[in-house]
């Protein structure tokens, strides 16, 4: 059987579905990515066209969730954009005066590398009773991986040596070639599935929010809605980090003041 080809009309339908479900604006350059990532699902069901798969997605919520998972998996690694973690370590934490837990939200957590990087820093400075991290992502598969905290050994190279020694456990037996995040961090962390377009008030308020490497997938109207919803959960005086590859130029950010590149502080 010839490899199925994603036709333009089929791609446009996938674009509409992923925009409705996740707010992600898949531009036309992503057609080959969509075709390749969904091909294994066609093979799984014995479909010869993407139209057949579209019919399944539209009547089967579990398969729709799987489709979203496949199209929202992005590259991540520990201590990505190290300048942000240095700012947290040198500019924020030294001035933190406990009035409750220092709460951090990794709002596009992926497999948890960002959240665990932050946890290592917080735990090395604050007592166990003084910090808490929430990680969320629309992708249910990556959230499950984040909860486990098991990663390829090659990923450990990005972690500073002192923190590596404290919080990374070398895998043995069936986990050889991997490392596990030290279980001492887990009680202060949680990972949940969440859609940035439909945030719950139960998230509470945070002192620091990471929203990195996700805004690039939204059009300006969706970006505005997401940023507004996210910073509603940020304490006045709290910090908001985006990626160095992103900007907030085309949206209203009256509630924020820029501190340095990709770092903002909520006014008030």
C-alpha positions in Angstrom: 0.0 0.0 0.0 1.3 3.5 -0.9 2.0 5.9 1.9 -1.1 8.1 2.4 -0.7 11.7 1.4 -2.3 14.5 3.4 -4.4 16.6 1.0 -4.8 20.3 1.4 -8.5 20.1 2.3 -7.7 17.5 4.9 -4.9 19.6 6.4 -7.3 22.6 6.6 -9.7 20.4 8.7 -6.9 19.4 11.0 -5.9 23.1 11.3 -9.5 23.9 12.4 -9.7 21.1 14.9 -6.4 21.8 16.6 -7.2 25.5 16.8 -10.6 24.8 18.4 -9.1 22.2 20.8 -5.8 23.9 21.8 -5.8 27.4 20.3 -2.8 26.5 18.2 -2.5 28.2 14.8 -0.8 25.6 12.6 0.5 27.5 9.6 0.8 26.0 6.2 4.5 25.1 6.7 3.4 22.5 9.3 1.6 20.3 6.7 4.4 17.8 6.5 4.7 17.7 10.3 1.0 16.9 10.6 1.3 14.2 7.9 4.2 12.5 9.5 3.0 12.7 13.1 -0.4 11.3 12.3 0.7 8.6 9.8 1.2 6.0 12.6 -2.4 6.4 13.6 -3.5 5.7 10.0 -1.3 2.6 10.0 -2.8 1.6 13.4 -6.3 1.6 12.1 -5.6 0.4 8.6 -6.8 3.7 7.0 -5.8 4.6 3.5 -6.6 8.3 3.7 -6.5 11.0 6.3 -10.2 11.6 5.7 -10.9 8.3 7.2 -8.9 9.3 10.3 -10.7 12.6 10.5 -14.0 10.8 10.7 -12.7 8.8 13.6 -11.4 11.9 15.4 -14.7 13.7 15.1 -16.7 10.9 16.8 -14.1 9.5 19.2 -12.9 11.8 22.0 -10.1 9.5 23.1 -8.7 9.6 19.6 -9.1 13.3 19.4 -7.1 13.6 22.6 -4.4 11.3 21.1 -4.3 13.5 18.0 -3.8 16.7 20.1 -1.0 14.8 22.0 0.8 14.0 18.8 0.5 17.5 17.4 1.6 19.3 20.6 4.8 17.4 21.5 7.7 19.9 21.5 11.4 19.8 22.3 12.4 20.5 25.8 15.4 20.1 28.1 16.6 21.0 31.6 17.6 24.6 32.4 16.6 25.7 29.0 17.3 29.5 28.6 19.7 29.4 31.6 19.4 33.2 32.0 15.9 32.8 33.5 17.1 30.4 36.1 20.0 32.7 37.0 17.6 35.6 37.4 15.4 33.4 39.7 18.5 32.4 41.7 20.2 35.8 41.9 17.4 38.4 41.6 14.2 36.8 43.0 14.9 34.3 45.7 17.4 36.5 47.7 14.6 39.0 48.2 11.9 36.5 49.0 10.4 36.9 52.4 8.1 34.0 53.3 4.4 34.9 53.7 3.2 31.6 52.4 4.6 29.2 49.9 6.6 30.5 46.9 4.4 29.1 44.2 5.6 28.5 40.6 3.5 27.6 37.6 5.1 25.9 34.6 2.2 26.5 32.3 3.4 24.6 29.3 5.2 21.9 31.2 5.8 19.3 28.5 7.6 16.3 30.1 8.5 18.3 33.2 12.1 19.4 32.6 11.3 23.1 33.3 9.4 22.3 36.5 12.1 20.0 37.8 14.8 22.5 37.0 13.0 25.1 39.0 12.3 22.7 41.8 16.0 21.9 42.2 16.8 25.6 42.6 14.0 26.3 45.0 14.7 23.2 47.1 18.4 24.2 47.4 17.5 27.6 48.7 14.2 27.3 50.5 12.9 24.9 53.1 10.5 22.1 52.0 7.6 24.0 53.5 8.2 27.2 51.6 7.8 26.2 47.9 5.4 24.5 45.5 5.3 23.9 41.8 2.4 23.2 39.5 3.0 21.9 36.0 0.3 21.9 33.3 0.0 20.9 29.7 -2.8 20.1 27.3 -0.9 17.0 26.2 -1.9 14.1 28.5 1.0 11.9 27.5 3.7 14.4 28.4 2.0 15.1 31.8 2.2 11.4 32.6 5.9 11.4 31.8 6.4 14.4 34.0 4.8 12.7 36.9 7.3 9.8 36.5 10.3 12.0 36.2 12.5 9.5 34.3 14.7 10.9 31.5 17.4 9.9 29.0 20.9 10.1 30.6 22.0 12.5 27.9 19.6 15.1 29.3 21.6 15.3 32.6 24.4 17.3 30.9 22.3 20.5 31.0 21.9 20.3 34.8 24.6 22.2 36.9 26.9 19.7 38.5 26.0 20.6 42.1 22.3 20.1 41.5 23.0 17.0 39.4 24.7 15.4 42.4 21.8 16.3 44.7 18.8 15.5 42.6 19.6 13.0 39.8 19.6 9.3 40.5 21.4 7.1 37.9 19.1 4.3 36.5 20.0 0.7 36.9 18.7 -2.5 35.4 15.8 -1.9 33.1 16.4 1.9 33.6 20.1 1.8 32.6 20.8 4.8 30.4 18.3 6.9 32.2 18.1 9.0 35.3 15.4 9.6 37.8 14.5 12.9 39.6 15.1 12.4 43.4 11.8 11.6 45.1 12.4 14.2 47.8 11.1 16.9 45.3 7.9 15.1 44.5 5.7 16.1 47.5 6.0 19.7 46.6 5.0 19.2 42.9 2.0 18.4 40.9 1.3 17.9 37.2 -2.1 18.2 35.7 -3.7 18.4 32.2 -5.0 21.9 31.5 -6.1 23.9 28.4 -4.7 27.4 28.5 -7.9 28.7 26.9 -10.1 27.2 29.7 -8.2 27.8 32.9 -9.8 27.0 36.3 -9.8 29.4 39.2 -8.7 26.4 41.4 -5.2 26.9 40.1 -4.8 29.8 42.6 -2.2 32.5 42.6 1.5 32.3 41.8 4.7 34.2 42.5 6.3 33.1 39.2 4.8 31.8 36.0 6.7 30.3 33.1 4.8 30.5 29.7 7.7 29.6 27.4 7.8 28.2 23.9 4.1 28.1 23.4 3.0 31.6 22.4 4.7 31.2 19.0 1.9 28.7 18.1 -1.0 31.2 18.7 -2.3 34.0 16.6 -2.5 37.4 18.2 -6.1 37.2 19.4 -5.5 33.8 21.0 -2.2 35.0 22.5 -4.0 37.9 24.1 -6.6 35.6 25.6 -4.0 33.1 26.9 -1.7 35.8 28.4 -4.7 37.6 30.1 -5.9 34.3 31.5 -2.5 33.3 32.8 -1.5 36.5 34.4 -4.9 36.6 36.2 -3.2 33.9 38.3 -0.1 36.0 39.0 0.4 37.9 42.3 1.0 41.6 42.0 4.8 42.0 42.0 5.1 38.4 40.6 7.2 37.5 37.6 6.2 36.2 34.2 8.7 34.5 31.9 8.3 33.9 28.2 10.9 32.4 25.8 13.6 34.5 24.2 12.2 33.5 20.8 8.8 35.1 21.6 7.5 38.6 22.2 4.4 40.3 23.4 4.6 43.2 20.9 1.2 42.8 19.3 -0.9 42.4 22.4 -2.0 44.6 25.4 0.2 44.0 28.4 -0.8 47.0 30.5 -0.6 44.9 33.7 3.0 44.0 33.1 6.3 45.9 33.1 9.4 44.5 31.3 12.3 43.8 33.6 14.7 42.4 31.0 14.4 40.4 27.8 11.6 37.8 28.1 11.0 38.7 31.8 8.1 40.7 33.0 6.7 41.8 36.4 3.1 42.3 37.3 2.3 45.8 38.4 0.8 46.7 41.7 
